[in-house]
Amino acid sequence: MSVIIDAAPSTQARAAWFQVEPGFWVANTDGRYLGAVERLRSGGFSARDETGVEVGWFAALAEARDAVTSEAR
């Protein structure tokens, strides 16, 4: 498992990202689940909020992670 700590801008939640399996990351902050990012077969990334609702499709992992943390305010 890998861990990434995002130093997000003040408009976004600071998040710890965990790669729980290849191509699937989850984020939390202070014990609160923020959402997940999944690598798609197409090569893009799907971002979902804490309720599992898709917040978008992104070409880059960083963009998908930013979308999850910006939803969590």
C-alpha positions as CSV (number, residue, x, y, z in Angstrom):
1,M,0.0,0.0,0.0
2,S,1.3,3.4,-0.8
3,V,0.4,6.7,0.9
4,I,0.4,10.2,-0.6
5,I,-0.2,13.2,1.5
6,D,-1.6,16.1,-0.5
7,A,-0.8,19.6,0.5
8,A,-4.0,21.0,-1.1
9,P,-4.8,24.6,-1.6
10,S,-7.0,26.2,1.1
11,T,-10.1,25.7,-1.0
12,Q,-9.6,21.9,-0.8
13,A,-9.4,19.4,2.1
14,R,-5.9,18.2,3.0
15,A,-6.0,14.5,2.2
16,A,-4.0,11.3,2.8
17,W,-4.3,9.1,-0.3
18,F,-3.9,5.3,0.0
19,Q,-3.4,3.0,-3.0
20,V,-5.4,0.0,-1.7
21,E,-4.9,-2.1,-4.8
22,P,-3.3,-1.4,-8.2
23,G,-5.2,1.4,-9.9
24,F,-7.5,2.2,-7.0
25,W,-6.9,5.0,-4.4
26,V,-9.0,6.2,-1.5
27,A,-8.6,9.5,0.5
28,N,-9.3,10.5,4.0
29,T,-8.7,13.4,6.3
30,D,-8.9,13.3,10.1
31,G,-10.5,9.9,9.8
32,R,-13.2,11.1,7.4
33,Y,-13.5,9.2,4.1
34,L,-13.4,11.7,1.2
35,G,-13.7,9.5,-1.9
36,A,-11.9,7.4,-4.4
37,V,-10.1,7.4,-7.7
38,E,-10.0,4.5,-10.1
39,R,-7.8,4.0,-13.1
40,L,-10.0,3.1,-16.1
41,R,-9.1,0.7,-18.9
42,S,-9.2,3.7,-21.3
43,G,-6.2,5.1,-19.3
44,G,-8.2,7.9,-17.7
45,F,-9.3,8.2,-14.1
46,S,-12.8,8.2,-12.5
47,A,-13.2,10.2,-9.3
48,R,-16.0,9.6,-6.8
49,D,-17.1,11.5,-3.7
50,E,-17.6,10.0,-0.2
51,T,-21.1,8.7,-1.2
52,G,-19.8,7.0,-4.4
53,V,-21.2,9.6,-6.8
54,E,-19.0,10.1,-9.8
55,V,-17.6,13.7,-9.8
56,G,-15.9,13.3,-13.2
57,W,-13.5,11.6,-15.5
58,F,-9.9,12.9,-15.8
59,A,-6.9,12.3,-18.0
60,A,-4.4,12.6,-15.1
61,L,-4.4,11.1,-11.6
62,A,-3.6,14.4,-9.9
63,E,-6.6,16.0,-11.6
64,A,-8.9,13.2,-10.3
65,R,-7.5,13.5,-6.8
66,D,-8.0,17.3,-6.8
67,A,-11.6,16.8,-7.9
68,V,-12.2,14.5,-4.9
69,T,-10.7,16.9,-2.4
70,S,-12.4,19.9,-3.8
71,E,-15.8,18.2,-3.4
72,A,-14.9,17.6,0.3
73,R,-15.3,21.0,2.0
